[in-house]
Amino acid sequence: MLSWIAFSAFSAIAISFSLGVVFASNPIYVILCLLSVLVAIAGIFFVAGAEIVGAIQLLIYAVAVTVFYVFVLTAVPWEKALKKDSHYRVEGVLSFPLLIALYGQMIFTFLLGISASPKGEFKRLISSFGSTEVVGGILFSKYILAFELVSLVLLVGMIGAILIGRKESQTYDSP
Amino acid sequence: MIAVILIKVLIIVALVLGLGAFLTLVERKFAGHVQRRPGPMVVGWHGLLQPLADGLKLITKEDLFPSMGNRILYNLAIILALVPAALVFAVIPFGPEFSIGSISVKPILTDVNVGLLLVFAFGSMAVFAIALAGWASNSKYALIGSMRKAGIVISYEVVITFAVMGPIILAGTLSTYEIVQNQIQQKLWYIWVQPIAFIVYLFAMLAETGRVPFDIQEAEAELVTGFTVEYGGMKFGLFPLVEWYVEVLSLSAIAVVLFLGGWSPINIPFIGFVDPLFFLGPFSGFVWFILKLSALFLLTLWIHWTLPRYRIDQITQIAWSVMLPLTLVNLVLTAIIAPLIWR
């Protein structure tokens, strides 16, 4: 009962603020709406008992990602941030079929996932071990190759960022 | 069951806000004696009622607002600062489990098994409050201060996350309550085997809470008072309350949980615990927790009132090129000693 109330409250918050993300014209309100949506989704994860996913949602999406949006916005001149004619309207309409396809794929994967574990085997695992241990176990046994590849990609990305962001010893401006 | 939870929430909220206000007096007396002056002496016995007088003054002040600022965000920033800082206390265990009659009570609001991740998620949410406060004030001092502070918080959030990795590996869990339990079972405070992590954690704690030597976001000489410069009255009062008291308290409590064995008495590594406060019976755990917490808080004050401050580039330099490598070294050392401790 209590969890249903919490779930509907979080869902209502998530849906209403995602409308705000789409329709608000002031970019800083858009970012705040996005933040609210992400926090509400973390709340839904907590209600569902997926504590590790909720905590990571908070830590990575609600903090690490959104902070950089706020940073960019506070550093950009205000007239530029409010400009509306730079929105890619034609491209947006053109990419719509792709978006539909992506959503279709998501729904398909979701249905596949339901039929993959009909007996709720993961639920039993989680109740006996705790969700952190289950996630760790699966990452380091079944998905070890994907996990290592992703970490390699991230390492490459990090090295690239350091290379781009380093201080040049000699620039074109220097005599 | 719900009644127990409600009582816990009430106690924590009262503790956080009431104690936070009272700690202003502790800080002023401490600073006074560090600088060889008595501190507040007029209101009440040795200034004991000073926090009340300060609060009254702050509440009755005129509410000023910068003319070109954004009023919604300006007020929202205060809430965004207060709420995550107070939420951290939800996962802090204050003492061992006890029972009143037939109800057994854990003195922790929610013992989630990812407690530590939540602590750092809420801790970094302070960035939003700071960035918004600086931006919505429409003042260059406020904006510079908030950008500096946000940069510091982001750098040290990485460091602090790596620093706590050592104790997490040794305990084998992310739940704050069980980390303390495991230290009691292993008869070992993790500070004995994680001294590097502890020192790095202390540095990061000072940086995140804007204490000297990392209080560059205030830097009175150059920025007036940084991102709070356009706030007045109680709205101004809440920012130092949150940063300097609530956050220092919560991060110190996490340090006590991770490194100093929570509510356990004095530890002799691998042999056992010595409890000079045994005569307190079931209360001794709580008293030990409070003693350790106060010791860390006073250490913070001591550093604050004796050291000068770093420059902003030095602060980020320390974070990325000294602290982060140190935590990585500590991680390798932990991996070597961990099997000895797990046994």
Interface residues (C-beta under 8 A of the other chain):
Chain A: I28 L32 L35 E51 I52 G54 A55 I56 L58 L59 A62 V63 A64 T66 V67 V70 F71 L73 T74 A75 G130 S131 T132
Chain B: N70 L73 L76 V112 N113 V114 L117 L118 F120 A121 F122 S124 M125 V127 F128 A131 L132 G134 W135 L143 S146 M147 A150 I154 T173 L174
